[in-house]
Each structure stands twice: as C-alpha cells, then as structure tokens.
Amino acid sequence: MIVKQLIIFIFCIASTLLSFSQDLLVLDGGNIYAQSNSSITVQGGILNTNNGTIDNSGIIYTSGDWTNNGGNTFLINNSPGWVELNGNSQTIQGNSTTNFASLRLSGTVGSVKTLDINTNINDTLDLESNELQTKDFILYVNNPDVNSILWNTGYVSSDYLGGYLVRQTNTNTAYTFPVGSSGLLGIYRAVHVKPSSSSANSYGVRLVAINPGIDYSGTSASGATGPFDEFALGNSVEIVNTNFYHNIFQFSGSDAIDVSIDYFSADGYFNSLAQWDASSSLWENIDFASVNSSSGASLNNPDYMMTKPAVSNFNHDVFALIMKDSVIPTEVYIPNTFSPNGDGFNDVLYIRGETIAVFEFKLYNRWGEKIFETTKQSIGWDGTQKGIDLDPGVFVYQLIYTNTNTQQKQISGNITLIR
C-alpha cells in the first residue's frame, strides 16, 4: 500500500484496530494519526519516503523491516506511542534516523533485531526476550529514568567497534546496561554505571564475545582501533581475558562514574581490570576489585562483579578483565596444587611468568596419557578432560619455553588436583 497524499486514520477507542496484510506499507509523503488505545498492524515492513510521518499515541505492530528514507525522524516526537517489532528477523534501517517514542522487541523468543543506522528511543526500550544487535551503530536511549530499559531475557549485542548502547543519566543511581552475547555462558556481561551527581550525562557500553587481540572490526568512540594485543602487557598485568571485553565511553557530560562489570566463575579467575592505552599500545592495570555480585536473577545470577569508584578517564574506552600481581615476580610460575571446585578462585590453572615469550605446556595423567596442552598464557586447564571432571590425583607436567632473553628452557614436575 502506498500512501501518496495526506491520509488520516484516527482511532478513538481501545477496540479500534487497523490491519494491513500486504508485504510493505509505504508512506510516500503521507501522514498517519493513531490516537491513544488504538493499534495498527502491518503484516510486513514499513517504509517512509518523502517526509511521511506517523503521529502515534497507540501501538504499531510490524513483522518486517522498519525503513526510514523520509529525510525526517518519521515518528512525531511528542506522541507517546509504542512501535513493536514482532517478526523473527528485522532491521531498523534507511538513510534517516528514526526517533521512536518507545520500542518493544517481541516475536519468537531469541529472535534478532538489527540496527543499520543510528537510532533514538526517547522514552522506553523493552527488549523482552530478544537480541538487539547494534553492529557498528549507536542506540541512544534518551530517557534518563533508570527504568527506561526493560528486559526479560533480552539483551543488546554489538559485534563491531563503534557500536554502543548509550544511556542518558540525571541521577546518581546505578544504571544497568544489559549487554550480552549468545556465545557466552549465561549470556550477560552487564555493566552498571553510577554517576557521581545528578547532572546530565550520557554513557555508552559495548560488549563483544571475542578475543580483543583479533578484533579488527572498526573504530571505537574514543578513536581506538583494534586489534588490542592480549600479550601487550603493562606493569603488573599478567593475563588478559580473551573470551570478551568491553568498551565504556562518556558521550557527554563530565561526571566521574562508579563502574561495575558482571562476570561468571566460568570466565576464569580475575582480580582487576585493564584499560588499553593507545599511546603505548599496552594493557595498563587500573586497579578494579572483584567482589561477589548482587545483580540478581534478571541478569542470570552472575557470580562476581568487578568494580571501581570514580572512573573519569575515557580517553581510551577499551576495558578487559585481567589477572594482576597474583604471583611473586618470577620467570615462570606453576602452582603445585590446583582446586577447581567452582568457587571462582583457583578454578583454572594458568602458566604464569614475567618473562615467558614462547612456551608449550603439556599435562599427563599417571598412565602417561596426555590430557591437556596449551601454548597461550590466557588458556588454562580447568581440571577436565574432554569436558569431564577428572578425579583428584597427581598429574605430571612438562614445560618447554623461551624467555625474553631467547634462552630455551625445559622444566617438569607434579601438580596435585584437589576438589
């Protein structure tokens, strides 16, 4: 259906419903008015061209893509209605940014809605149980209410550098960013931001579930370009998490923030957070502290929270969980006991060292069967073989490594697994 002239649909009562069954509703300079308690259902996509508008105080349901090529914001800003994307795979796209009042993601649980353009939400975002993938675009939630983002099991993901979920703030209450990835156990690695005052600020968060050392996907809001080498370690940084990392950036305002990042014991043992310093191309420790998480069931009950008060340096917005200062400085350190009991501490055995350059680590059971090997400090043994927990006992290791002085050495010994 193509609306070429001014066409007005006015709905005054709750039972009123307008339904379009065609594949695409096109507004070619047309205008639609939907009053409170009314609804419009489109079995397909919606396309705006030539400055078409929708004055929506009701609900618009659409199962296809939302495309704004109208040269305007499409939805009239002062109308409080909802747009509900209820298809299984939908994209918000076009050459003009849409200003949604409120946006809800429904349809089949686990469906993915994707941004192909920067997008504004002026009131409420309800993720329900679906994924919103920003790619390298920005989703702005402009309502500073701490409850302006709702979710059941839904989350925001951003596969590309430059993609963010941005929230406006005007209180010194903690704001949750429900960022996650289907590739991570428990999905969420949420970030909580608590500004130091009630002044107006805006902060953006991105999570991506890959090794920061292989992220070539673009440029961050601070101008950082990947990759961010997992072995480029500054003082006191021993190991960088290679399962995921975050971007955290201040888009406007000047308040420092208390930052907390949720994570799970399955991610490994970490005791701080590092920030990538683009000027030195090193991960630099910024002394976060790990505590038990209190985020709750709405974020899949994370075990731990890495937190730091009064963060104000966003010149470099790349952050990763790390291990720091966990052993006495030495060329190489391998613990002789190991307790993978699920308490979040010492659950993964890593090969640690201040001067290891290249190494090969192999672990054998008492019958001489090889049960584990690694060549990376970021990959450790979790006490299993092919995903099955091994019984307590003594295991033999062999380590061949080259230090930073290009000396090759070989050591061996025993590791006792206890539970």
C-alpha positions in Angstrom: 0.0 0.0 0.0 1.4 3.4 -1.0 0.0 6.5 0.8 0.7 9.3 -1.7 -1.4 12.1 -0.2 -2.4 13.2 3.3 -4.4 10.3 4.7 -5.6 10.5 8.2 -6.6 7.5 10.3 -8.0 8.5 13.7 -8.6 5.8 16.3 -10.5 6.9 19.4 -11.4 3.7 21.3 -9.4 0.8 22.7 -11.0 -1.8 20.4 -10.2 0.0 17.2 -7.7 -1.9 15.0 -6.3 -1.2 11.6 -4.6 -4.1 9.9 -2.5 -4.2 6.7 -1.9 -7.7 5.3 0.4 -6.7 2.4 4.2 -7.1 2.5 5.0 -3.4 2.7 3.3 -0.3 3.9 4.8 2.8 2.1 4.2 6.3 3.2 5.1 8.5 0.2 4.6 11.9 1.8 1.5 10.6 3.7 0.6 11.1 7.3 -1.0 8.6 9.7 -2.6 9.6 13.0 -3.2 6.9 15.7 -4.8 8.0 18.9 -4.4 6.5 22.4 -5.7 3.0 22.8 -5.7 2.3 19.1 -3.4 -0.1 17.2 -2.0 -0.5 13.6 -0.9 -4.0 12.5 1.3 -4.4 9.4 2.0 -8.0 8.2 5.2 -6.9 6.6 7.6 -3.9 6.7 7.1 -0.2 6.9 8.8 2.3 4.5 8.8 6.1 4.8 9.7 8.3 1.9 9.3 12.0 1.0 8.7 13.3 4.6 5.9 10.9 5.6 5.0 11.0 9.3 3.2 8.9 11.9 1.6 10.7 14.8 1.4 7.6 17.0 -0.2 7.6 20.5 -1.2 4.0 20.2 0.7 0.9 19.2 2.1 0.0 15.8 2.9 -3.7 15.2 5.1 -4.7 12.3 6.6 -8.0 11.3 9.0 -6.7 8.7 11.8 -4.2 8.4 11.5 -0.6 9.6 12.9 1.7 6.8 13.1 5.5 7.1 14.2 7.2 3.8 11.9 10.1 4.5 14.5 12.8 5.3 12.9 13.2 8.8 12.6 11.5 12.1 9.4 9.7 10.8 7.6 9.5 14.2 6.3 12.8 15.7 8.4 13.3 18.8 5.7 14.4 21.3 3.5 11.4 20.6 4.0 8.7 23.3 3.0 5.6 21.4 4.8 2.2 21.0 6.3 0.5 18.0 6.5 -3.3 18.4 8.8 -5.3 16.1 7.1 -8.7 16.3 8.9 -10.6 13.4 11.6 -13.2 13.7 14.4 -11.2 12.0 14.0 -7.5 11.5 16.2 -4.5 10.7 15.9 -0.8 11.5 17.4 0.9 8.5 17.3 3.7 5.9 19.1 6.9 5.3 17.3 8.9 8.1 17.4 8.3 11.8 14.0 7.4 13.4 13.1 8.9 16.8 11.0 6.2 18.4 9.0 7.1 21.5 9.0 3.6 22.9 10.2 0.4 21.2 9.4 -3.2 22.1 11.1 -6.3 20.6 8.7 -9.3 20.5 8.2 -12.2 18.2 9.8 -15.7 18.6 11.9 -15.8 21.8 15.6 -15.3 20.8 14.9 -13.5 17.6 17.4 -10.9 16.5 16.6 -7.3 15.6 19.5 -5.4 13.9 20.4 -1.7 13.6 21.6 -0.5 10.2 21.5 3.2 11.3 21.9 5.2 14.5 18.6 5.1 16.3 16.9 7.2 19.1 14.5 6.0 21.7 13.0 8.9 23.7 11.0 7.0 26.3 11.3 3.2 26.9 13.1 0.3 25.3 11.7 -3.1 26.1 13.9 -6.0 24.9 11.6 -8.7 26.2 13.4 -12.0 25.4 15.2 -11.0 22.2 18.5 -9.7 21.0 19.2 -6.2 19.6 22.3 -6.2 17.5 23.7 -2.7 17.0 26.6 -3.7 14.6 28.7 -0.5 14.4 25.7 1.8 15.0 24.6 3.5 18.2 21.3 3.0 20.0 20.5 6.1 22.1 18.0 5.7 25.0 17.4 9.4 25.8 15.0 9.0 28.8 17.2 9.4 31.9 14.9 7.3 34.1 16.8 4.3 35.5 13.9 2.1 34.4 13.9 3.3 30.8 15.3 -0.1 29.6 13.3 -3.2 30.3 14.2 -6.9 29.7 13.2 -10.4 30.5 16.0 -12.5 28.9 16.7 -9.9 26.2 20.0 -8.2 25.7 22.0 -5.8 23.5 25.0 -7.0 21.5 27.5 -5.1 19.3 29.7 -7.2 17.1 31.6 -4.2 15.6 33.8 -1.5 17.1 31.8 1.7 17.1 28.5 0.0 18.2 27.1 1.1 21.6 24.1 1.2 23.8 24.0 4.8 25.1 22.0 5.9 28.1 21.2 9.4 29.3 21.6 9.9 33.1 20.4 12.6 35.5 20.7 10.9 38.9 23.5 9.3 41.0 21.7 6.0 40.9 23.2 2.9 39.2 22.1 2.5 35.5 22.3 -1.1 34.1 23.4 -1.8 30.6 22.0 -5.3 29.7 24.7 -6.2 27.2 25.3 -9.8 26.3 26.2 -12.5 23.8 24.7 -15.8 22.9 28.3 -17.1 22.6 28.9 -16.7 26.4 27.7 -18.9 29.2 24.9 -17.1 31.0 24.7 -14.5 28.1 25.0 -11.3 30.1 28.2 -9.5 31.0 26.3 -6.4 32.1 27.8 -3.1 33.1 26.4 -0.9 35.8 27.2 2.8 35.8 26.6 5.1 38.8 27.3 8.8 38.1 28.8 11.0 40.9 26.0 13.6 40.6 22.5 14.3 39.2 23.9 16.3 36.3 23.1 15.4 32.8 25.5 12.8 31.3 25.4 10.1 28.7 27.5 6.9 28.8 27.8 4.1 26.2 28.7 0.5 26.6 29.6 -2.3 24.1 30.3 -6.0 24.8 31.8 -8.4 22.2 32.5 -12.0 22.9 35.8 -12.3 21.1 39.5 -12.0 21.9 40.3 -8.3 21.9 43.6 -9.3 20.2 41.7 -10.3 17.0 39.1 -7.5 16.8 39.7 -5.7 13.5 36.1 -4.6 13.2 36.4 -0.8 13.2 37.0 2.3 15.4 35.7 2.9 18.9 34.1 6.1 20.2 37.4 7.2 21.7 39.2 6.6 18.3 40.7 3.3 19.3 41.3 0.8 16.5 41.9 -2.9 17.1 43.4 -5.3 17.5 44.3 -4.9 21.2 47.1 -7.4 21.6 46.5 -9.8 24.5 50.2 -10.1 25.1 51.0 -6.4 25.1 51.0 -6.2 28.9 51.9 -3.1 31.0 53.2 -3.2 34.6 51.6 -5.7 36.9 49.3 -7.1 34.2 49.8 -10.8 33.8 46.9 -12.2 31.8 44.1 -10.6 29.7 40.7 -12.2 29.4 40.4 -13.4 25.8 36.7 -14.5 25.9 35.2 -11.0 25.8 35.9 -7.3 26.5 34.0 -4.1 26.9 34.0 -0.5 25.5 32.8 2.1 28.1 32.7 5.7 27.0 31.4 9.0 28.2 29.5 10.6 25.3 28.5 13.8 27.1 28.8 15.4 30.5 31.8 15.4 32.9 30.8 13.3 35.9 33.1 10.5 37.1 31.2 7.2 37.5 31.4 4.1 39.7 31.7 1.2 37.2 30.8 -2.4 37.8 31.1 -5.3 35.4 29.3 -8.6 36.0 31.0 -11.9 35.1 30.9 -15.6 35.9 33.3 -18.0 37.5 33.4 -20.0 34.3 35.1 -17.0 32.7 38.2 -17.7 34.8 39.9 -16.1 37.7 40.4 -12.3 37.5 41.3 -9.8 40.1 41.3 -6.5 38.3 40.5 -4.7 35.0 42.9 -3.2 32.5 42.4 -0.3 30.1 44.0 -0.3 26.6 46.4 2.7 26.3 46.6 3.5 22.6 49.6 5.8 23.2 51.7 3.0 24.5 49.8 0.1 22.8 49.7 -1.7 26.2 47.1 -3.0 28.6 47.5 -0.9 31.8 46.1 -2.0 35.2 43.5 0.4 36.6 43.0 -1.5 39.9 39.4 -2.7 39.9 38.4 -5.0 42.7 36.4 -8.3 42.4 33.5 -8.8 44.7 30.5 -11.2 44.9 27.9 -10.0 42.5 24.5 -8.8 43.6 22.9 -8.2 40.2 20.3 -10.8 40.7 18.3 -13.3 38.5 17.4 -10.7 35.9 20.9 -10.9 34.7 21.3 -14.7 35.1 22.8 -14.6 38.5 26.5 -13.6 37.8 28.9 -14.9 40.4 31.2 -11.8 40.5 31.3 -8.1 39.9 34.5 -6.2 39.0 34.1 -2.7 40.4 35.9 0.7 40.7 34.7 4.0 42.0 35.2 7.4 40.4 36.3 6.4 36.9 36.9 9.5 34.9 39.4 8.6 32.2 37.6 7.7 29.0 40.4 8.8 26.6 40.7 5.1 25.9 37.5 3.2 26.1 38.7 -0.4 25.8 38.5 -2.4 29.0 39.2 -6.1 29.8 39.3 -8.4 32.8 42.8 -9.3 33.9 44.9 -11.1 36.4 47.5 -8.9 38.1 50.1 -9.3 40.8 48.9 -12.8 41.6 52.3 -14.4 41.9 55.7 -13.3 43.2 57.6 -11.9 40.1 59.5 -14.8 38.6 60.4 -16.0 35.2 57.9 -18.8 35.3 55.5 -20.0 37.9 53.4 -23.2 38.0 51.4 -24.0 41.2 51.9 -27.4 42.7 48.2 -27.7 43.8 45.0 -26.9 42.0 41.4 -26.8 43.3 38.8 -26.4 40.5 35.8 -26.5 42.9 33.6 -23.8 41.4 34.2 -21.2 44.0 35.6 -18.8 41.4 39.2 -18.8 42.8 41.9 -21.1 41.5 39.4 -22.8 39.3 41.7 -22.7 36.2 45.4 -23.4 36.2 47.4 -20.9 34.1 51.0 -20.9 33.2 52.3 -17.6 34.5 55.5 -15.8 34.1 57.1 -12.3 33.9 59.5 -13.1 31.0 58.0 -16.0 29.1 58.0 -15.3 25.4 57.0 -18.7 23.7 56.1 -21.9 25.5 54.5 -25.3 25.2 52.8 -26.8 28.2 51.7 -30.5 28.4 50.0 -32.3 31.2 49.8 -36.1 31.6 48.0 -38.5 33.9 49.7 -41.2 35.9 49.4 -43.6 32.9 51.3 -41.2 30.6 48.2 -40.2 28.7 48.3 -36.5 27.6 45.2 -34.8 29.0 45.9 -31.1 28.3 48.2 -28.8 26.3 48.4 -25.1 25.6 50.8 -22.5 24.1 49.0 -19.4 25.4 49.1 -17.9 28.9 45.4 -17.0 28.5 44.3 -20.6 28.1 44.4 -22.7 31.2 43.4 -26.2 32.5 40.1 -26.4 34.3 40.6 -29.9 35.7 38.7 -31.7 33.0 39.5 -34.0 30.1 37.2 -33.7 27.1 34.7 -31.8 29.3 34.6 -34.4 32.0 35.8 -33.6 35.5 38.8 -35.7 36.5 39.2 -37.3 39.9 41.6 -35.8 42.4 45.2 -37.0 42.0 48.7 -36.2 40.9 49.5 -35.2 37.3 52.8 -34.7 35.6 53.6 -31.6 33.5 56.3 -30.7 31.0 57.0 -27.1 30.1 59.3 -26.0 27.3 59.7 -22.3 26.9 61.8 -19.5 25.5 62.3 -16.4 27.7 62.7 -12.8 26.6 66.5 -13.3 26.5 65.8 -16.0 23.8 67.0 -18.7 26.2 65.2 -22.0 25.8 64.5 -24.0 28.9 62.7 -27.1 29.9 61.2 -28.0 33.3 58.9 -30.7 34.6 57.1 -31.5 37.8 53.9 -32.6 39.6 50.5 -30.9 40.1 48.1 -32.2 42.7 44.4 -31.8 41.8 42.1 -31.5 44.8 38.3 -30.9 45.0 
